Amino acid sequence: MIRWRLAKPLRERIRAGHPWIYDRALALAHAPACAAGDVVEIADADGAVALAFADPASPIRARVLAEPGTTLDAAWTRARTESAAARRVRDPLLVGCTGRRLIHGEGDACPGLVVDAYAGEPPGEQVPSGYAGESGSETTAVIVFDGPAAAAFWRPRLPDVLAGLERGGVAIEHAWLRMNQRTGGGERGGEAVRGDPPAEIAIAEDEARFGVDVRRGQKTGFFLDQRDNRRTIRRHAAGAQVLNVFAYTGGFSLHAALGGAAHVTSVDVARPAIDALARNVALSGLALDAHELVAEDAFEFFARSAARGRRWDLVIVDPPSFAPSERARPAALTAYRRLVQHALEAVAPGGRFALASCSSHVTEADLLDIVAHLTPVARLRASAGAASDHPVLPAFPEGRYLKFLFFDLA
Ligand SMILES: C[S@@+](CC[C@H](N)C(=O)[O-])C[C@H]1O[C@@H](n2cnc3c(N)ncnc32)[C@H](O)[C@@H]1O
């Protein structure tokens, strides 16, 4: 096995659970070459530190898999994914939700691997009382690799990934492997690796219902990570005029309506997302006449609304990642500043404002700083991250990519 020497004193950090080893932390000048996904031993002067898979084309040159000496065989893969599934099965926050993340990459000690599961439910059925997959409906797993090295490592192990999830308590009838630009195309954007995944799956999230398009939808079809924050919005929506910007298929909009919002305006630049939102309103048994659906760029919408003096009691802003890399950070901060300024102008006096960011390169402190400089009246009521099925390793702050801040403006 190829051995890569650490050039920095990282033994303790890696042993504490930090799973990424950057190129600059390795002495690679005379290191033997290896292919993406090959297993390498990471060592320092005192001997072996960890096993990792190599990513020769990335600044994150290696991702830690296991202790030195571990046999990375089928039993190892199954044990990892079995415990990830078991954590979900015993999670009370997932009761009543038939969409769940089963494997959250590094957070579940499976670096570079994401598996979401969607259990279908015929529209109009009662809210399930058990966990996803236990309602007797079929479950589709959607698999995503974070880059070519993760694909090379995990792809041959997929049968054992699925076998471990099943042993952990999640029956999987269908599995769809989604390809993206980084992991190679595929004409249909992916391929079935088990069964025949349905084109659309109607999932339950508490009393809300969402159609999930696992082939063409964003992410794996749904933003599961905002589940608990949608529940927060639901608890604050009673009687409110709500504006949900970057609405996608209506996650926050439907929960606001279920929480008793008087009226909900939803904005997203993607017409297919807005069309799906309209279907989801009906699927959830809600009246469409309490919803205004707008397919438009958020900044143009805000400018138009400001010109007309429109205001809402509760404004939610959940943009896409403006900072995919550290280099994009300054431009991203400028975009957030513009966005927050627009959003604050749209909040009625005494109203509330929820701001999310899904970029790990923009911190909660950055967002608080932006809000503080734009208004003296904001009071932080709640601060949260991703939902409970997106676990974070304490030694890996980079894993805390999602921030959700909820303010009173009074
Ligand atoms: C992070 S997702 C929102 C997820 C959503 N809050 C949910 O709970 O499902 C961001 C959304 O912003 C939309 N978007 C991207 N750029 C936009 C723009 N300039 N104006 C409006 N929407 C935009 C995308 O289509 C996507 O649906």
The ligand as an ORCA input file, in Angstrom:
! r2SCAN-3c Opt
* xyz 0 1
  C     -31.223     26.333     -1.206
  S     -32.479     26.187     -2.420
  C     -33.931     26.540     -1.484
  C     -34.528     25.352     -0.770
  C     -35.859     25.593     -0.134
  N     -35.814     26.633      0.855
  C     -36.469     24.324      0.474
  O     -36.690     24.281      1.706
  O     -36.729     23.373     -0.258
  C     -32.209     27.611     -3.390
  C     -33.234     27.885     -4.496
  O     -32.888     29.167     -5.048
  C     -33.257     29.168     -6.425
  N     -32.503     30.265     -7.056
  C     -31.217     30.283     -7.455
  N     -30.886     31.505     -7.918
  C     -31.991     32.279     -7.812
  C     -32.277     33.643     -8.105
  N     -31.349     34.460     -8.607
  N     -33.513     34.110     -7.838
  C     -34.475     33.299     -7.312
  N     -34.255     32.000     -7.031
  C     -33.034     31.500     -7.259
  C     -32.963     27.775     -6.903
  O     -33.775     27.467     -8.033
  C     -33.307     26.931     -5.651
  O     -34.609     26.438     -5.766
*
